[in-house]
């Protein structure tokens, strides 16, 4: 499958720091926005996966997995955001060679929501499409 990057302007997110992580979905809070993840994800350092949502779902690994997730992202700075048209996947690039890949996976439910300043809201809608309010 060829992956086409969308033309959505994510410049408002660049250079923002991760200020908080809520373990509910997780929800990653930036200085002026947040990312709510309700689908599969993985956190990479370069080309190596350091933790993914599979570890979060294993009862005796949940806390350790969240600690890894939080240590890698808290106070880290966003360098780039890439949204792919097909299936509405998202990659957020942070400093320290950290990448958060978010994979939409449902025909019934939203996958993730990226919210920013001035009403910016990008939602991965059921079935792999997306909705943008800006």
Protein Blocks (a to p, Z undefined) as FASTA:
>chain_A
ZZdddfbdfklmgopacfbdcfklmccddfbbcdddfbdcdddehjacfbdfklmmpmkl
mmmmmmmmmmmmgopacfbdcddfbhpiacdddehhiacddddfbfkbcfbdcddeehia
cdddehiiacddZZ
